Amino acid sequence: AAGTVSIGIDDIELATSHHVVRLDDFAEANGTDPNKFRLGLGQDEFSFPAPDEDVVTMAAAAAAPIIQRSGSDGIRTMLFATESGIDQSKAAGMAVHSLLDLPSQMRVVEVKEACYSATAALQAAVGIVTRSPGQRVLVIASDVARYALDSPGEPTQGAGAVAMLVSADPKLLEIEPVSGLNSADVDDFWRPNDSTTAIVDGALSVTAYLDALTGAWTDLAAQGGPAIAEIDRVLYHQPFTKMAKKAQVHLAGLTGEDLDTEIVAGVSGAGAAAASPGPAAAHSAAATDSATAGASDNSVATGPRDTALATSTLYNRRLGNSYTASLYAGLCSLLDHDDDLAGKRIGLFSYGSGSVGEFFTARVVPGYEQHSHRQSVTEALDARVPLSIDAYRALHAAELSSAEDVTTPKVTAGPFRFAGIRGGARHYERA
Ligand code: HMG
């Protein structure tokens, strides 16, 4: 039992980049069938940073509204999870600390283990608040997912940040104490210190992800965690939303439970806003990929149990992979689109290549729906400026060397920007 104090996520915000690449444009330029991305990967678009954006600017943009709402009193720790950090030594959170004028009486550190590390940060934050219930911890997950041009991973790129405030008596989610863990040394995906793009063995990464799910789920049961029937919604790390579907099929196989495996089918271009339907509409109105799921029309009455696979993948299919932030972007999508979550238990599966898997659970606090950010997230996704494929490829290829002083052009419409490099150090400013 957790004792008398409930601890968890009190506030959450999602931010993304200035630009977007539409996978229909990408498909056209590559001569690929667009359904390969929409249905095969479950992705419509990916966010792409402007030259004056990076993990710091997205992180600050995500955390700023949280600090505006509830101030910085009691925040003595910032944990910044990323695998696309900007320095080998200094924590990226230091720049966020400065941009947000946070108090100097704080510890600020960076945490790394591929896409998993935000979950480690969240659990560490719960530990700190358990010890000192008057304190609050700012956890930020921020990443830019970059693969080599013309590689299979390229359409699964993306960018995004999720900031979460962890406190006692949280307004959104109470994190439960039992969790299932799995670590295994595997070379499925990594990024050497001298490379700006990840190296990935795609097929191995998919099986390593599913093996970690098996291991974490088995450990959750061994630790006395809830049975699948006691979990109302399930969220997965989403490198692409079809992966969440694969994971759901896998969990259904592991548990013998009939779980819904439909993700929402893509909608194109300007109509992409329709990929954020109202709460009740998320399932019924949206076209689903029944061609690949093999589901029947009467599944609503008699079919598999709906654990929100479709609802929790709405943002991610427009963001692309946001690595550490991806699972929590899925959480934002769920909280913003499901109005029947009060008191419900959510299972969360976090995966980071390399690899670590963790399956943990949380209870949704009644009243959570008063804190929905659906409108602002949808506006931010819709406001992204599309890049032509030529412009995207030129931006992708542009790399800054720390050896040269540079002033970046002002492009982003976001609240913070990367101003340039001076004396090898990166500088940031309010936009
Ligand atoms: P690929 O070459 O696109 O694979 O690479 P594919 O040719 O097998 O196609 C993918 C799917 O599209 C297949 O469906 C095809 O049938 C389907 P599936 O068999 O998977 O169900 N398809 C179509 N469907 C409809 N209409 C069509 C059509 N054509 C094909 N016309 C791969 C896919 C995932 C390997 C690649 O994108 C990649 O390397 N991605 C990066 C790695 C990755 O995301 N791995 C996921 C697990 S590891 C992880 O999650 C960790 C990570 O986030 C990093 C971290 O932890 O830091 C990546």
Boltz pocket constraint, residues with backbone or C-beta under 6 A from the ligand:
constraints:
  - pocket:
      binder: B
      contacts: [[A, 33], [A, 35], [A, 36], [A, 37], [A, 39], [A, 40], [A, 41], [A, 83], [A, 113], [A, 114], [A, 115], [A, 116], [A, 152], [A, 153], [A, 154], [A, 156], [A, 189], [A, 200], [A, 201], [A, 202], [A, 203], [A, 205], [A, 206], [A, 209], [A, 237], [A, 238], [A, 239], [A, 240], [A, 243], [A, 321], [A, 323], [A, 351], [A, 352], [A, 353], [A, 354]]
      max_distance: 6.0
